[in-house]
Amino acid sequence: MNSIHEYVDLMIVIDGKFRYFEDGHEISSDNSRDVVESFSNSAYYCYPNLTEIEKRNKYLEFAGDKNMDFLLVIDSDEFAVVNEMDFQLNLDKLRNSKINSGRRDGDNPEVYGVKIFEKHFEKPNFIRERYIERMFYKPGKLRYQSIHCNLVDTDNPSRNFTTGKYSSELHGITLYNDDDLRTNHYLERSVQYQSILLEGERAARKKIFGQERL
């Protein structure tokens, strides 16, 4: 939150463990709410025991209620490095291109890739660099369906941003993921949870991606 709060209008933070995540706490027990509410441009919500899809759709619903133009998604084990001038310039360009397109594109959601560097505890000496779908235009018209990474346009579900990937890459912001920001206890539980999650999604993944992506 420290890394992003001065560059955004509002930070929406959703607390609560995922359903099927084995842990002794339904909500954070590390004063997370106090931390969140210490920022004047933050909003704390608590929804324990939702599925990952249900929980992710919560912030899309909030974004729609607040009529947001853009939503940036950052996990709690990530932080951002922002070039404020480039970041704002690129967002303005995207917004203006949609509004001035003449094809009602200003009403259509889009998904953009943000560069991320990932460091995972399974491979402590390896840092993965990639672009990941984390910046959404008109996010209130997006929803996750079937699997936790499958984004579709609510007005036209055939517009599946998971199979089509994102519209383009957005520059001016870089994310960093580091498992060292988690406790070992959490990471062990997370590995178990991810196995359960992927097993439950296997049939849907096969339908969306094909056999080669399982």
C-alpha positions in Angstrom: 0.0 0.0 0.0 2.9 2.3 0.7 4.2 1.7 -2.8 1.0 2.7 -4.6 -1.2 4.9 -2.4 0.0 8.3 -3.7 -0.7 7.3 -7.4 -4.3 6.2 -7.1 -7.6 7.7 -6.0 -8.8 4.7 -3.9 -7.3 1.4 -2.6 -9.9 -1.4 -2.1 -8.6 -4.0 0.2 -10.5 -7.3 0.7 -9.6 -9.4 3.7 -10.6 -13.0 4.5 -9.2 -16.4 3.7 -10.3 -18.3 0.6 -12.6 -21.2 1.0 -10.7 -24.5 1.2 -7.6 -22.6 2.4 -6.7 -24.5 5.7 -5.8 -21.9 8.3 -6.7 -21.1 11.9 -7.9 -17.6 11.0 -10.8 -16.5 8.9 -9.4 -13.0 8.6 -6.0 -11.5 9.0 -4.6 -11.6 12.6 -1.7 -9.1 12.0 -3.6 -5.8 12.4 -4.1 -5.6 8.7 -7.3 -3.6 9.1 -5.5 -0.9 11.1 -2.8 -0.7 8.5 -5.4 -0.3 5.7 -7.4 2.3 7.5 -4.3 4.3 8.3 -4.4 5.4 4.6 -7.0 8.1 3.9 -7.7 6.8 0.4 -8.5 3.2 1.4 -11.5 1.1 1.9 -11.4 -2.2 4.0 -13.8 -5.0 3.3 -14.0 -8.5 4.9 -15.3 -11.5 3.1 -14.0 -14.8 4.6 -14.6 -18.2 3.0 -15.4 -17.1 -0.5 -14.0 -19.0 -3.4 -11.2 -17.2 -5.2 -13.6 -16.3 -8.1 -16.2 -14.9 -5.8 -13.6 -12.8 -3.9 -12.0 -11.5 -7.1 -15.4 -10.5 -8.4 -16.0 -8.5 -5.3 -13.5 -5.8 -6.3 -14.9 -5.8 -9.8 -18.3 -5.1 -8.4 -17.0 -2.3 -6.2 -15.2 -0.8 -9.2 -18.5 -0.8 -11.1 -20.4 0.7 -8.1 -17.8 3.5 -8.0 -17.8 3.9 -11.8 -14.0 3.5 -12.0 -12.2 4.0 -15.3 -9.2 1.9 -14.3 -8.5 -0.8 -11.7 -5.0 -2.0 -10.9 -4.9 -5.4 -9.0 -2.0 -6.0 -6.6 -1.7 -9.0 -4.4 -0.6 -8.6 -0.7 2.8 -10.2 -1.4 3.6 -7.7 -4.1 4.7 -4.0 -4.4 4.8 -1.5 -7.2 7.5 0.8 -8.6 5.9 3.7 -10.5 7.2 6.2 -12.9 4.5 8.7 -12.2 4.9 10.7 -15.4 4.9 7.7 -17.8 2.1 5.9 -15.8 -0.3 8.9 -15.9 0.5 9.7 -19.5 -0.2 6.1 -20.6 -3.5 6.0 -18.7 -4.6 9.3 -20.2 -3.7 8.0 -23.7 -5.7 4.8 -23.1 -8.7 6.7 -21.8 -8.7 9.3 -24.6 -8.3 6.7 -27.3 -11.4 4.9 -26.0 -13.5 8.0 -25.6 -12.5 9.4 -29.0 -12.7 6.1 -31.0 -16.3 6.7 -32.2 -17.2 3.0 -31.7 -18.5 3.1 -28.2 -15.2 1.7 -27.1 -15.4 4.0 -24.1 -18.1 1.6 -22.8 -16.1 -1.6 -23.4 -13.7 -3.1 -20.9 -10.2 -4.0 -21.8 -7.4 -5.8 -20.0 -3.7 -4.7 -20.0 -0.5 -6.4 -19.1 1.8 -5.0 -16.4 5.4 -6.2 -16.1 6.1 -8.2 -13.0 9.2 -9.8 -11.5 8.4 -12.9 -9.5 10.5 -14.6 -6.8 9.0 -17.8 -5.4 10.3 -19.8 -2.4 10.3 -23.0 -4.5 13.1 -21.5 -6.7 14.8 -19.0 -4.4 17.6 -18.2 -7.0 15.3 -17.7 -9.9 13.4 -14.5 -10.7 10.8 -14.7 -13.4 10.0 -11.7 -15.6 6.7 -11.6 -17.5 3.6 -9.5 -18.2 0.5 -10.3 -16.3 -3.1 -9.1 -16.7 -3.5 -6.6 -13.9 -4.8 -3.3 -15.3 -8.4 -3.2 -16.3 -10.3 -0.5 -18.2 -14.0 -0.2 -17.3 -13.5 -3.0 -14.7 -17.1 -2.9 -13.6 -18.0 -4.7 -16.8 -15.6 -7.5 -16.2 -16.1 -10.7 -14.3 -14.1 -13.9 -13.5 -15.9 -17.0 -14.7 -15.2 -20.8 -14.4 -11.6 -20.4 -13.2 -9.8 -17.8 -11.1 -7.9 -16.3 -14.0 -10.7 -16.3 -16.6 -11.9 -12.7 -17.3 -14.9 -12.0 -19.6 -16.9 -9.0 -20.7 -20.3 -9.1 -19.0 -22.0 -7.5 -22.0 -20.3 -10.0 -24.4 -19.0 -13.1 -22.7 -17.5 -14.3 -25.9 -14.8 -11.6 -25.3 -12.7 -13.8 -23.2 -9.5 -12.0 -22.1 -7.8 -15.1 -20.8 -7.6 -16.9 -24.2 -7.1 -13.7 -26.2 -4.6 -12.3 -23.6 -4.5 -8.7 -22.9 -5.0 -5.9 -25.4 -1.5 -4.5 -24.9 1.2 -3.9 -22.4 1.0 -0.9 -20.0 4.2 0.9 -19.2 5.1 3.2 -16.3 4.5 0.7 -13.5 6.3 -2.5 -12.6 5.2 -5.0 -10.0 7.5 -7.2 -7.8 6.3 -10.4 -6.2 8.4 -11.9 -3.4 7.4 -14.9 -1.3 9.8 -13.7 1.4 6.9 -11.3 2.3 4.9 -14.3 3.4 5.5 -16.6 6.5 6.6 -20.2 5.9 3.4 -21.3 7.5 1.3 -19.4 5.0 3.4 -20.6 2.0 3.0 -24.3 3.1 -0.7 -23.8 3.3 -0.7 -21.9 0.0 0.9 -24.9 -1.9 -1.8 -27.2 -0.5 -4.6 -24.7 -1.5 -3.2 -24.2 -5.0 -3.3 -28.0 -5.6 -6.9 -28.1 -4.4 -7.8 -25.1 -6.6 -6.2 -26.4 -9.7 -7.8 -29.8 -9.3 -11.2 -28.3 -8.9 -10.7 -26.2 -12.0 -9.2 -28.9 -14.2 -12.3 -29.6 -16.3 -13.0 -25.9 -16.9 -9.3 -25.2 -17.8 -9.4 -28.0 -20.3 -12.5 -26.5 -21.9 -11.0 -23.0 -22.0 -7.4 -23.6 -22.9 -7.3 -27.1 -24.3 -5.3 -30.1 -23.2 -1.9 -28.5 -23.7 -2.4 -25.8 -21.0 -3.3 -28.2 -18.2 
